[in-house]
Amino acid sequence: MHPRDSEFSRNRQRFDDGPSPYEPELGSLPESDGGAVETDTGTTIVGIVTDDAVVMATDMRASLGGRVVSNKDVQKVEEIQPNAALTMSGSVGGAQSFIRSLRAEASLYEARRGEHMSIGALATMASNLLRGGPFFRVAPLLGGYDDEGGHVYSLDPTGSSLSDEYSAQGSGMPYALGVLEQDYEEGLSAADGKTIAANAIHSASERDTASGNGIYLAEITPEAVHIEGHKEFDELL
């Protein structure tokens, strides 16, 4: 055997034993046992459909593992388009990146079509981004008001999109849902919806260590998204 052949064989064996220099290397993906992706969602977010608007509410606290308060005034509800908003639970960085991506898609749709995306289509787009993108630790609520009325969608990292008249996410969800189950009824006004949402966030803040420091309330109509912050609950309950 020619010496160069022997050297080539040894090099080829090294390539066979390790990563190929001719193929891309991919990082490892999060492991899953086939069930839902576990997400640390320390916060409380709420969405409610009323007769004339969709009301969304969040607490103001950002925490590290629910044990250390890292920020006391975080706005966790953001406008996506003039008739839709998103509330965030989970990783702050993942949520911020997700909002930028969803806003970009909504703006591109408006530029091409000359109209806003329907809330159902926006929810589908959001779920596709969650399932196919790097947003593994985000579990948001999407709310909006279009020609078909008000909508609230629960989203999660697996890409599911579930519509309901009211919903909650985050570590304070059990406490908030208890209030929503008790107080929600058909025919609510936007003012009544704000009171119920504030009560839900307040109840969660009393018991969930990862929620607190005030509330952001968003009122979404077909024309605009209005967001306001309150450090105290007294004027809202």
VENQUICOR-V119486 format. One line per field, one symbol per residue. burial: 1 if it has 24 or more other ideal C-beta (glycine too) atoms within 12 Angstrom, else 0. Layout:
burial = ???
This chain:
burial = 000000000000000000000000000000000000101111111111110011111111111000000000011111111111111111110111111011101100000000011110111111101100001111111111110011111111111010111111111110111011001100010101111111111111100111111111111111001110110010010
